[in-house]
């Protein structure tokens, strides 16, 4: 079992959370102008790195709020947990080795 620290509720069991996919994926400016191939790339193609990865999580059994986390995909260790859209913080947080 993973222990995930909700920024609002504190440490909780992983069964209280749901994974929301890759964090910081920008919505297309003009989605109506995209080709089918471009739209499918936006919807379905995501990075799959080995190591630190920025993700979205929601605390469904608690405060029901969304937050971002940097998690190591090899060890499953959460390196950083933060709210808001701070892509620059994800790389710095991934290297500091601790949770916020």
N, CA and C atoms as an extended XYZ file, in Angstrom:
300
Properties=species:S:1:pos:R:3:atomname:S:1:resname:S:1:resid:I:1 pbc="F F F"
N         0.835       -1.190        0.000 N   UNK     1
C         0.000        0.000        0.000 CA  UNK     1
C         0.878        1.250        0.000 C   UNK     1
N         0.416        2.246       -0.755 N   UNK     2
C         1.076        3.536       -0.764 CA  UNK     2
C         0.421        4.451        0.257 C   UNK     2
N         1.222        5.315        0.826 N   UNK     3
C         0.718        6.355        1.710 CA  UNK     3
C         0.871        7.663        0.945 C   UNK     3
N        -0.254        8.300        0.619 N   UNK     4
C        -0.237        9.532       -0.163 CA  UNK     4
C        -0.613       10.680        0.761 C   UNK     4
N         0.165       11.754        0.715 N   UNK     5
C        -0.101       12.908        1.558 CA  UNK     5
C        -0.959       13.904        0.799 C   UNK     5
N        -2.225       14.002        1.172 N   UNK     6
C        -3.126       14.980        0.588 CA  UNK     6
C        -2.717       16.355        1.128 C   UNK     6
N        -2.588       17.376        0.269 N   UNK     7
C        -2.192       18.699        0.767 CA  UNK     7
C        -3.229       19.324        1.695 C   UNK     7
N        -4.455       18.794        1.701 N   UNK     8
C        -5.511       19.340        2.560 CA  UNK     8
C        -5.795       18.476        3.784 C   UNK     8
N        -5.677       17.150        3.636 N   UNK     9
C        -6.083       16.224        4.695 CA  UNK     9
C        -4.919       15.505        5.382 C   UNK     9
N        -3.737       15.576        4.807 N   UNK    10
C        -2.594       14.878        5.379 CA  UNK    10
C        -2.437       13.474        4.808 C   UNK    10
N        -1.581       12.655        5.421 N   UNK    11
C        -1.306       11.299        4.911 CA  UNK    11
C        -2.537       10.394        4.976 C   UNK    11
N        -2.812        9.723        3.849 N   UNK    12
C        -3.945        8.803        3.761 CA  UNK    12
C        -3.558        7.591        2.931 C   UNK    12
N        -4.314        6.525        3.063 N   UNK    13
C        -4.099        5.298        2.305 CA  UNK    13
C        -4.418        5.537        0.834 C   UNK    13
N        -3.696        4.878       -0.048 N   UNK    14
C        -3.877        5.069       -1.493 CA  UNK    14
C        -5.282        4.740       -1.988 C   UNK    14
N        -6.028        3.906       -1.256 N   UNK    15
C        -7.374        3.536       -1.695 CA  UNK    15
C        -8.349        4.718       -1.657 C   UNK    15
N        -7.965        5.815       -1.002 N   UNK    16
C        -8.805        7.003       -0.931 CA  UNK    16
C        -8.635        7.917       -2.146 C   UNK    16
N        -7.687        7.594       -3.025 N   UNK    17
C        -7.340        8.473       -4.131 CA  UNK    17
C        -7.601        7.821       -5.478 C   UNK    17
N        -7.734        8.659       -6.505 N   UNK    18
C        -7.811        8.193       -7.882 CA  UNK    18
C        -6.788        8.952       -8.714 C   UNK    18
N        -6.154        8.227       -9.600 N   UNK    19
C        -5.146        8.768      -10.493 CA  UNK    19
C        -5.824        9.532      -11.619 C   UNK    19
N        -5.290       10.697      -11.964 N   UNK    20
C        -5.904       11.521      -13.003 CA  UNK    20
C        -5.066       11.711      -14.244 C   UNK    20
N        -3.955       10.996      -14.342 N   UNK    21
C        -3.131       11.099      -15.545 CA  UNK    21
C        -1.992       12.082      -15.407 C   UNK    21
N        -1.369       12.352      -16.528 N   UNK    22
C        -0.211       13.234      -16.572 CA  UNK    22
C        -0.621       14.665      -16.240 C   UNK    22
N         0.170       15.336      -15.421 N   UNK    23
C        -0.102       16.727      -15.060 CA  UNK    23
C         0.453       17.666      -16.128 C   UNK    23
N        -0.080       18.869      -16.147 N   UNK    24
C         0.408       19.959      -16.993 CA  UNK    24
C         0.267       19.683      -18.483 C   UNK    24
N        -0.818       19.032      -18.877 N   UNK    25
C        -1.118       18.829      -20.288 CA  UNK    25
C        -2.047       19.965      -20.700 C   UNK    25
N        -1.558       20.846      -21.549 N   UNK    26
C        -2.328       22.027      -21.950 CA  UNK    26
C        -3.453       21.653      -22.908 C   UNK    26
N        -4.627       22.197      -22.648 N   UNK    27
C        -5.774       21.997      -23.540 CA  UNK    27
C        -5.516       22.792      -24.817 C   UNK    27
N        -5.835       22.240      -25.973 N   UNK    28
C        -5.598       22.957      -27.233 CA  UNK    28
C        -6.357       24.287      -27.281 C   UNK    28
N        -5.714       25.313      -27.838 N   UNK    29
C        -6.348       26.632      -27.935 CA  UNK    29
C        -7.607       26.600      -28.789 C   UNK    29
N        -7.538       25.943      -29.927 N   UNK    30
C        -8.677       25.856      -30.849 CA  UNK    30
C        -8.958       24.390      -31.165 C   UNK    30
N        -9.630       23.681      -30.269 N   UNK    31
C        -9.843       22.252      -30.487 CA  UNK    31
C       -10.652       21.947      -31.748 C   UNK    31
N       -11.518       22.850      -32.155 N   UNK    32
C       -12.326       22.617      -33.360 CA  UNK    32
C       -11.478       22.616      -34.629 C   UNK    32
N       -10.295       23.209      -34.565 N   UNK    33
C        -9.416       23.286      -35.735 CA  UNK    33
C        -8.456       22.106      -35.839 C   UNK    33
N        -8.458       21.223      -34.867 N   UNK    34
C        -7.540       20.091      -34.881 CA  UNK    34
C        -8.019       19.009      -35.843 C   UNK    34
N        -7.066       18.350      -36.461 N   UNK    35
C        -7.407       17.183      -37.277 CA  UNK    35
C        -7.708       16.020      -36.339 C   UNK    35
N        -8.262       14.960      -36.873 N   UNK    36
C        -8.531       13.782      -36.047 CA  UNK    36
C        -7.245       13.232      -35.441 C   UNK    36
N        -6.178       13.230      -36.207 N   UNK    37
C        -4.889       12.728      -35.714 CA  UNK    37
C        -4.352       13.600      -34.589 C   UNK    37
N        -4.459       14.928      -34.723 N   UNK    38
C        -3.996       15.844      -33.674 CA  UNK    38
C        -4.847       15.707      -32.415 C   UNK    38
N        -6.165       15.558      -32.586 N   UNK    39
C        -7.065       15.406      -31.435 CA  UNK    39
C        -6.779       14.093      -30.702 C   UNK    39
N        -6.577       13.008      -31.442 N   UNK    40
C        -6.282       11.726      -30.796 CA  UNK    40
C        -4.942       11.779      -30.081 C   UNK    40
N        -3.977       12.496      -30.657 N   UNK    41
C        -2.674       12.647      -29.985 CA  UNK    41
C        -2.850       13.382      -28.662 C   UNK    41
N        -3.677       14.434      -28.637 N   UNK    42
C        -3.932       15.164      -27.398 CA  UNK    42
C        -4.626       14.266      -26.367 C   UNK    42
N        -5.618       13.501      -26.800 N   UNK    43
C        -6.400       12.689      -25.875 CA  UNK    43
C        -5.670       11.463      -25.331 C   UNK    43
N        -4.902       10.797      -26.178 N   UNK    44
C        -4.404        9.471      -25.816 CA  UNK    44
C        -2.893        9.338      -25.660 C   UNK    44
N        -2.122       10.218      -26.231 N   UNK    45
C        -0.667       10.071      -26.168 CA  UNK    45
C        -0.119       10.812      -24.962 C   UNK    45
N         0.518       10.075      -24.090 N   UNK    46
C         1.134       10.656      -22.903 CA  UNK    46
C         2.549       10.125      -22.751 C   UNK    46
N         3.335       10.872      -21.998 N   UNK    47
C         4.694       10.422      -21.722 CA  UNK    47
C         4.631        9.185      -20.825 C   UNK    47
N         5.663        8.373      -20.880 N   UNK    48
C         5.749        7.188      -20.036 CA  UNK    48
C         7.207        7.036      -19.592 C   UNK    48
N         7.685        8.005      -18.799 N   UNK    49
C         9.100        7.997      -18.451 CA  UNK    49
C         9.432        7.003      -17.338 C   UNK    49
N        10.671        6.680      -17.272 N   UNK    50
C        11.200        5.886      -16.162 CA  UNK    50
C        11.851        6.893      -15.227 C   UNK    50
N        11.274        7.074      -14.043 N   UNK    51
C        11.794        8.066      -13.099 CA  UNK    51
C        10.716        9.046      -12.694 C   UNK    51
N        11.121       10.283      -12.408 N   UNK    52
C        10.206       11.307      -11.912 CA  UNK    52
C         9.169       11.671      -12.972 C   UNK    52
N         7.904       11.741      -12.555 N   UNK    53
C         6.799       12.004      -13.477 CA  UNK    53
C         5.737       12.827      -12.759 C   UNK    53
N         5.318       13.947      -13.363 N   UNK    54
C         4.288       14.810      -12.780 CA  UNK    54
C         2.910       14.231      -13.097 C   UNK    54
N         2.094       14.044      -12.061 N   UNK    55
C         0.786       13.407      -12.202 CA  UNK    55
C        -0.297       14.228      -11.513 C   UNK    55
N        -1.557       13.967      -11.879 N   UNK    56
C        -2.729       14.549      -11.228 CA  UNK    56
C        -3.373       13.468      -10.358 C   UNK    56
N        -3.804       13.838       -9.161 N   UNK    57
C        -4.489       12.927       -8.251 CA  UNK    57
C        -5.677       13.666       -7.639 C   UNK    57
N        -6.706       12.911       -7.274 N   UNK    58
C        -7.856       13.486       -6.581 CA  UNK    58
C        -8.125       12.654       -5.324 C   UNK    58
N        -8.404       13.335       -4.229 N   UNK    59
C        -8.703       12.665       -2.957 CA  UNK    59
C       -10.212       12.409       -2.903 C   UNK    59
N       -10.650       11.343       -3.546 N   UNK    60
C       -12.077       11.061       -3.708 CA  UNK    60
C       -12.775       10.697       -2.404 C   UNK    60
N       -12.090       10.065       -1.481 N   UNK    61
C       -12.726        9.647       -0.231 CA  UNK    61
C       -12.489       10.655        0.889 C   UNK    61
N       -11.949       11.805        0.538 N   UNK    62
C       -11.672       12.828        1.543 CA  UNK    62
C       -12.219       14.175        1.107 C   UNK    62
N       -11.318       15.113        0.871 N   UNK    63
C       -11.709       16.483        0.535 CA  UNK    63
C       -12.202       16.646       -0.901 C   UNK    63
N       -11.993       15.629       -1.745 N   UNK    64
C       -12.413       15.632       -3.150 CA  UNK    64
C       -11.735       16.713       -3.977 C   UNK    64
N       -10.558       17.127       -3.571 N   UNK    65
C        -9.825       18.155       -4.313 CA  UNK    65
C        -8.687       17.532       -5.111 C   UNK    65
N        -8.399       18.163       -6.247 N   UNK    66
C        -7.316       17.717       -7.116 CA  UNK    66
C        -6.000       18.335       -6.675 C   UNK    66
N        -4.921       17.613       -6.894 N   UNK    67
C        -3.581       18.128       -6.638 CA  UNK    67
C        -2.611       17.447       -7.587 C   UNK    67
N        -1.420       17.987       -7.653 N   UNK    68
C        -0.365       17.424       -8.498 CA  UNK    68
C         0.677       16.750       -7.622 C   UNK    68
N         1.346       15.783       -8.189 N   UNK    69
C         2.414       15.085       -7.468 CA  UNK    69
C         3.504       14.688       -8.450 C   UNK    69
N         4.724       14.695       -7.977 N   UNK    70
C         5.832       14.138       -8.737 CA  UNK    70
C         6.138       12.803       -8.082 C   UNK    70
N         5.995       11.730       -8.880 N   UNK    71
C         6.176       10.378       -8.369 CA  UNK    71
C         7.218        9.665       -9.208 C   UNK    71
N         8.066        8.893       -8.544 N   UNK    72
C         9.055        8.080       -9.241 CA  UNK    72
C         8.347        6.831       -9.751 C   UNK    72
N         8.344        6.631      -11.062 N   UNK    73
C         7.612        5.508      -11.639 CA  UNK    73
C         8.310        4.171      -11.431 C   UNK    73
N         9.551        4.195      -10.972 N   UNK    74
C        10.273        2.950      -10.705 CA  UNK    74
C        10.023        2.483       -9.272 C   UNK    74
N        10.156        3.406       -8.317 N   UNK    75
C        10.026        3.054       -6.901 CA  UNK    75
C         8.638        3.360       -6.328 C   UNK    75
N         7.816        4.082       -7.078 N   UNK    76
C         6.481        4.536       -6.653 CA  UNK    76
C         6.542        5.582       -5.536 C   UNK    76
N         7.715        6.060       -5.199 N   UNK    77
C         7.880        7.053       -4.135 CA  UNK    77
C         7.394        8.417       -4.604 C   UNK    77
N         6.592        9.083       -3.775 N   UNK    78
C         6.145       10.430       -4.054 CA  UNK    78
C         7.255       11.385       -3.649 C   UNK    78
N         7.777       12.134       -4.617 N   UNK    79
C         8.880       13.060       -4.372 CA  UNK    79
C         8.369       14.420       -3.926 C   UNK    79
N         7.219       14.826       -4.454 N   UNK    80
C         6.673       16.136       -4.155 CA  UNK    80
C         5.168       16.114       -4.380 C   UNK    80
N         4.446       16.851       -3.556 N   UNK    81
C         3.005       17.000       -3.718 CA  UNK    81
C         2.713       18.487       -3.617 C   UNK    81
N         1.946       19.017       -4.588 N   UNK    82
C         1.694       20.448       -4.628 CA  UNK    82
C         0.359       20.725       -5.290 C   UNK    82
N        -0.170       21.907       -5.048 N   UNK    83
C        -1.414       22.328       -5.686 CA  UNK    83
C        -1.081       23.389       -6.716 C   UNK    83
N        -1.987       23.627       -7.626 N   UNK    84
C        -1.784       24.651       -8.636 CA  UNK    84
C        -0.978       24.161       -9.815 C   UNK    84
N        -0.794       25.049      -10.761 N   UNK    85
C        -0.060       24.716      -11.983 CA  UNK    85
C         1.336       25.308      -11.898 C   UNK    85
N         2.264       24.504      -11.423 N   UNK    86
C         3.645       24.970      -11.282 CA  UNK    86
C         4.596       23.989      -11.945 C   UNK    86
N         4.610       23.939      -13.289 N   UNK    87
C         5.469       22.959      -13.961 CA  UNK    87
C         6.938       23.099      -13.618 C   UNK    87
N         7.411       24.313      -13.371 N   UNK    88
C         8.818       24.498      -13.033 CA  UNK    88
C         9.145       23.851      -11.695 C   UNK    88
N         8.167       23.825      -10.778 N   UNK    89
C         8.384       23.232       -9.462 CA  UNK    89
C         8.505       21.717       -9.541 C   UNK    89
N         7.959       21.122      -10.574 N   UNK    90
C         7.988       19.662      -10.654 CA  UNK    90
C         9.404       19.144      -10.843 C   UNK    90
N        10.190       19.819      -11.657 N   UNK    91
C        11.551       19.332      -11.884 CA  UNK    91
C        12.423       19.595      -10.670 C   UNK    91
N        12.251       20.739      -10.034 N   UNK    92
C        13.028       21.030       -8.829 CA  UNK    92
C        12.628       20.099       -7.697 C   UNK    92
N        11.325       19.843       -7.568 N   UNK    93
C        10.830       18.977       -6.504 CA  UNK    93
C        11.279       17.529       -6.718 C   UNK    93
N        11.379       17.132       -7.965 N   UNK    94
C        11.780       15.759       -8.247 CA  UNK    94
C        13.215       15.496       -7.835 C   UNK    94
N        14.015       16.526       -7.823 N   UNK    95
C        15.417       16.326       -7.469 CA  UNK    95
C        15.688       16.540       -5.991 C   UNK    95
N        14.727       17.142       -5.254 N   UNK    96
C        15.008       17.410       -3.834 CA  UNK    96
C        14.785       16.200       -2.947 C   UNK    96
N        14.078       15.189       -3.457 N   UNK    97
C        13.938       13.941       -2.729 CA  UNK    97
C        12.975       13.937       -1.574 C   UNK    97
N        12.187       14.988       -1.390 N   UNK    98
C        11.254       15.002       -0.257 CA  UNK    98
C         9.888       15.508       -0.636 C   UNK    98
N         8.911       15.245        0.215 N   UNK    99
C         7.560       15.721       -0.026 CA  UNK    99
C         7.407       17.118        0.508 C   UNK    99
N         6.533       17.877       -0.122 N   UNK   100
C         6.187       19.188        0.394 CA  UNK   100
C         5.012       19.045        1.315 C   UNK   100
